[in-house]
Amino acid sequence: MSRPLIVSIPHRLGREEAARRIYSALLTIHEETWSGDRLAFNLSALGQSAVGFIDVADDHVRLEVQLPWLLAVVAEKLTPAIRKEGTLMLEKK
């Protein structure tokens, strides 16, 4: 198993609004379970499965995904783009 991909994105929205925006736009999820301010999920990409968590706090959202080695190689290069898209999603409008 590879290291998890972890991205932290600051915001000023509060937990409820940040959770609503992240949930509706960031991931295509096969299975999900909310426990308080934590979303546990299962997804797939390129024929590979991954599991992860999204923790929503008052001032940031933390995405942690445990990726299989094939996706981990690609994901490290995509971390800046993931952070940028997440930041755009969490900007006040």
MILUM-473090 format. One line per field, with one value per residue (C-alpha): residue number from 1; x, y, z. Coordinates in pm, whole numbers, plus 50000, padded with zeros to 5 digits. Example, Ala and Ser with C-alpha at 12.3 -4.5 7.8 and 13.67 -1.06 7.14 Angstrom:
pado: c(1:2)
c1: c(51230:51367)
c2: c(49550:49894)
c3: c(50780:50714)
This chain:
pado: c(1:2:3:4:5:6:7:8:9:10:11:12:13:14:15:16:17:18:19:20:21:22:23:24:25:26:27:28:29:30:31:32:33:34:35:36:37:38:39:40:41:42:43:44:45:46:47:48:49:50:51:52:53:54:55:56:57:58:59:60:61:62:63:64:65:66:67:68:69:70:71:72:73:74:75:76:77:78:79:80:81:82:83:84:85:86:87:88:89:90:91:92:93)
c1: c(50000:50127:50122:49790:49730:49650:49532:49425:49226:49161:48824:48608:48267:48200:48157:47806:47859:48203:48062:47774:48006:48264:48003:47824:48127:48449:48394:48197:48141:48024:47973:47961:47911:47893:47998:47981:48201:48379:48279:48421:48398:48486:48552:48713:48921:49101:48971:49129:48944:49035:48904:48932:48798:48698:48716:48533:48644:48545:48846:48965:48872:49113:49099:49282:49271:49454:49542:49671:50021:49900:49685:49939:50197:49955:49802:50122:50152:49786:49793:49840:49544:49329:49415:49341:49001:48907:49001:48790:48498:48527:48561:48278:48032)
c2: c(50000:50348:50656:50835:51145:51428:51773:52046:52339:52649:52824:53084:52928:52742:52365:52328:52531:52379:52026:52106:52241:51964:51691:51823:51885:51711:51337:51069:50834:50473:50435:50704:50734:51060:51050:51399:51619:51324:51164:50815:50711:50448:50545:50409:50557:50392:50054:50096:50132:50382:50468:50794:51056:51419:51604:51938:52195:52556:52687:52404:52083:51788:51521:51194:50915:50581:50509:50192:50236:50298:50594:50718:50777:51004:51169:51322:51524:51629:51752:52120:52098:51927:52202:52475:52330:52275:52633:52768:52556:52690:53060:53276:53370)
c3: c(50000:49921:50142:50160:49952:50195:50089:50331:50190:50404:50388:50566:50512:50835:50854:50716:50399:50334:50373:50137:49867:49894:49898:49590:49368:49463:49438:49264:49555:49547:49922:50187:50560:50752:51117:51264:51045:50876:50549:50486:50122:49863:49501:49188:48909:48618:48732:49077:49407:49678:50022:50207:50442:50425:50756:50760:51018:51075:50882:50655:50479:50491:50221:50284:50028:50049:49688:49523:49381:49024:49125:49381:49108:48922:49230:49364:49044:49068:49430:49333:49093:49358:49608:49349:49250:49614:49699:49411:49530:49886:49802:49930:49659)
